[in-house]
């Protein structure tokens, strides 16, 4: 069984990675053939995974934006298009990974803001290359990738598309982050969005609620994130997963997966957990993820007297994450802000009942009383009440988990790629 989730690691200097001078070695790729498109994806981070096999090449702390960019690129390559990824490296070297239909250009990291590696080469080197694209598509995560994509589209006179993954939330983090969020929200976001040909929003509710998107309704297409159901269909029982992860076998496991930052509200979940263990002493909370709040949350758990009932796993790879989903009884996401969270779909694909905050976008995935519950956003008492209700009713949990799996079948990366391709075709006709 253990061989199923073993990750193959390939050194960054190995045979699948060609370290090149990016400025000199990009060749002219403008010629069209076979009706396919040359699509450039600009994203500040991109997983170190082999797009042909899904094997991890090098561990990096990827989140929802990075995994969306990866899955869309892979699916577009399956549809016959040539894919070029422009992103930052996790180290101080430039490199190219060539997988046939997919080429990944990684630019050396100069410094870090928050958890984001910032590359100055990424800001300008793609602009002075001979590379020619048909479509320029940026994922609005961290800078500078969206700015590079905008300038590339302007210089090359190519259609420019943004996938908006959510508004930037200020009010926390170090000084560099606070300054960056202020500048982005007040100046750069509009500068970029005004110049797009099309904006992809992840849900109707997020588009309606987003402060950043209010002026751009006329050029927004709503295309949700997708899910690969086969990834979560593993030949292991809940008990086997707990054995592999060394998790307690006699506890009801509540699972959170996400960045440990204020936006995800893990503090609300810890406050709820204090009440949960009073009524359900066999409850156990597992928080999967890294973030700026991790140490503060650990101290908070001690203060609340629940540190023995809470496990912080830190960052884990995708295969280990799937094992955690399969080992859990309930999935909880108490976020204060989201666009269309992948983790809800991942939990649903694993057959878990879902408990989320009252965000409108959560209603796209959580059907109340069918596959889960919504709670009052930021209200730990309400959150505790709904979780306790599920923990006390195993039959309801199993029923809701089955409904979650049926619900998530509506979202596939094949459908996402098909809809995104239609946006591209409209802009290139």
GISUL-V805985 format. One record per residue. RES is the residue in one small letter. PHI is phi in whole degrees, 0 to 359 (* if undefined). Layout:
RES&PHI  RES&PHI
This chain:
x&*  x&298  x&293  x&298  x&251  x&289  x&265  x&272  x&253  x&241  x&298  x&296  x&263  x&287  x&290  x&275  x&239  x&254  x&282  x&226  x&279  x&296  x&291  x&264  x&259  x&288  x&253  x&286  x&242  x&279  x&294  x&270  x&204  x&68  x&75  x&276  x&251  x&261  x&248  x&256  x&253  x&249  x&212  x&296  x&230  x&214  x&302  x&275  x&228  x&284  x&296  x&276  x&242  x&81  x&288  x&286  x&269  x&205  x&288  x&212  x&274  x&272  x&240  x&298  x&300  x&296  x&288  x&295  x&300  x&296  x&295  x&294  x&298  x&298  x&292  x&294  x&295  x&298  x&277  x&99  x&277  x&269  x&244  x&235  x&256  x&243  x&207  x&264  x&264  x&270  x&228  x&260  x&234  x&269  x&205  x&233  x&250  x&249  x&242  x&82  x&288  x&237  x&238  x&245  x&258  x&252  x&250  x&303  x&281  x&260  x&197  x&235  x&240  x&67  x&248  x&265  x&286  x&252  x&243  x&287  x&298  x&298  x&291  x&231  x&296  x&300  x&287  x&255  x&273  x&269  x&294  x&240  x&241  x&267  x&225  x&245  x&232  x&249  x&260  x&283  x&251  x&276  x&280  x&262  x&307  x&298  x&293  x&301  x&299  x&299  x&295  x&300  x&296  x&289  x&293  x&270  x&57  x&237  x&301  x&239  x&235  x&240  x&263  x&268  x&268  x&137  x&292  x&282  x&255  x&265  x&92  x&208  x&92  x&286  x&298  x&299  x&294  x&298  x&295  x&298  x&296  x&298  x&296  x&295  x&295  x&264  x&225  x&291  x&300  x&296  x&302  x&282  x&294  x&300  x&261  x&280  x&274  x&205  x&238  x&261  x&261  x&269  x&199  x&301  x&292  x&294  x&301  x&293  x&270  x&289  x&293  x&291  x&261  x&303  x&270  x&236  x&305  x&293  x&241  x&260  x&247  x&266  x&225  x&288  x&291  x&243  x&213  x&259  x&299  x&298  x&297  x&256  x&265  x&254  x&275  x&228  x&279  x&302  x&296  x&296  x&296  x&294  x&299  x&296  x&267  x&58  x&263  x&298  x&271  x&253  x&246  x&269  x&265  x&260  x&244  x&238  x&231  x&163  x&288  x&273  x&227  x&305  x&299  x&275  x&56  x&294  x&295  x&296  x&293  x&295  x&296  x&295  x&297  x&302  x&284  x&297  x&290  x&292  x&264  x&230  x&299  x&270  x&275  x&216  x&258  x&243  x&252  x&260  x&141  x&242  x&164  x&295  x&265  x&304  x&294  x&297  x&292  x&297  x&294  x&296  x&299  x&296  x&299  x&282  x&76  x&240  x&298  x&279  x&254  x&229  x&240  x&259  x&276  x&74  x&290  x&226  x&284  x&299  x&296  x&293  x&297  x&299  x&299  x&293  x&301  x&291  x&276  x&271  x&253  x&217  x&251  x&231  x&223  x&266  x&305  x&269  x&205  x&206  x&252  x&195  x&291  x&297  x&296  x&297  x&290  x&296  x&295  x&296  x&295  x&268  x&76  x&256  x&290  x&245  x&233  x&230  x&287  x&274  x&293  x&300  x&294  x&293  x&291  x&291  x&244  x&264  x&268  x&302  x&70  x&252  x&237  x&168  x&227  x&255  x&236  x&292  x&302  x&83  x&261  x&288  x&294  x&294  x&298  x&299  x&300  x&290  x&294  x&301  x&301  x&289  x&298  x&274  x&223  x&298  x&299  x&294  x&301  x&295  x&295  x&294  x&297  x&296  x&294  x&300  x&296  x&294  x&298  x&287  x&295  x&292  x&246  x&226  x&293  x&299  x&292  x&300  x&295  x&299  x&292  x&293  x&300  x&296  x&298  x&300  x&297  x&299  x&279  x&255  x&287
